[in-house]
Amino acid sequence: MAGTDKRKQSLYFPESMLQDIQVEAARLDRSLSWIVQRCVRIGLSEIRKLPSVNDIPDSPDEATNV
């Protein structure tokens, strides 16, 4: 098995979202990091369905010409 990537990243969440994460971490007896990683894994397929910034027209005129 290849080694896992151990780089650290700081993430900043709105206070209400952080509180939700903390509640779930306590409920599941898991770390905040574990909760966030699981959320990403679970939600990544939905996130990938969102249009890219490059896929959104800049002006209403471009939307009709596509």
Secondary structure by P-SEA (a helix, b strand, c coil): cccccbbbbbbbbcaaaaaaaaaaaaaacccaaaaaaaaaaacaaaaaaccccccccccaaaaaac
